[in-house]
């Protein structure tokens, strides 16, 4: 399994926007950033996520818990 540690700081409008979106979607900012990254990787065809039970494909809109 590959693992990448990403450590960076957002400031100003980027930080505020991430905080606002994280609150709206009921996630921690770190989880929100991971969710956004995963969405973009899926959109570009670089990552395929398993369908959630009862769905016919698509990305599971995980809220609050993106630990897996």
C-alpha positions in Angstrom: 0.0 0.0 0.0 1.3 3.4 -0.9 1.1 6.3 1.6 1.6 10.0 1.1 1.8 12.5 3.9 0.7 15.9 2.8 1.4 18.8 5.1 0.6 22.4 4.0 -0.9 25.5 5.4 -3.8 27.4 3.9 -4.2 31.1 4.7 -6.5 33.9 4.0 -9.4 33.3 1.5 -8.4 29.7 0.9 -8.5 28.8 4.6 -11.8 30.7 5.1 -13.4 28.9 2.1 -12.3 25.5 3.3 -13.5 26.2 6.9 -16.9 27.4 5.5 -17.4 24.4 3.3 -16.3 22.0 6.0 -18.9 23.5 8.3 -21.6 23.3 5.6 -20.9 19.6 4.9 -20.3 18.7 8.6 -16.7 17.6 8.2 -13.5 18.6 9.9 -11.4 20.8 7.6 -8.7 18.1 7.2 -11.4 15.6 6.1 -13.0 18.1 3.8 -9.6 18.7 2.0 -9.2 14.9 1.6 -12.8 14.6 0.3 -12.2 17.4 -2.3 -9.0 15.7 -3.4 -10.7 12.4 -3.7 -13.5 13.9 -5.8 -11.0 15.5 -8.2 -9.1 12.3 -8.6 -12.3 10.4 -9.4 -13.4 13.2 -11.8 -10.1 12.9 -13.7 -10.4 9.1 -13.9 -7.4 8.5 -11.7 -9.3 6.9 -8.8 -12.2 4.5 -8.8 -14.2 4.2 -5.6 -16.5 1.2 -4.9 -20.2 1.9 -5.1 -22.0 2.3 -1.8 -24.4 -0.5 -0.9 -27.7 0.0 -2.8 -26.2 2.4 -5.4 -25.3 1.7 -9.0 -21.9 3.3 -9.1 -20.9 6.8 -8.2 -19.1 8.2 -5.2 -20.4 7.6 -1.7 -21.0 11.0 -0.1 -19.2 10.2 3.1 -19.9 12.8 5.8 -17.9 13.3 9.0 -16.0 10.1 8.7 -13.4 9.7 5.9 -11.1 7.5 7.9 -11.1 4.6 5.4 
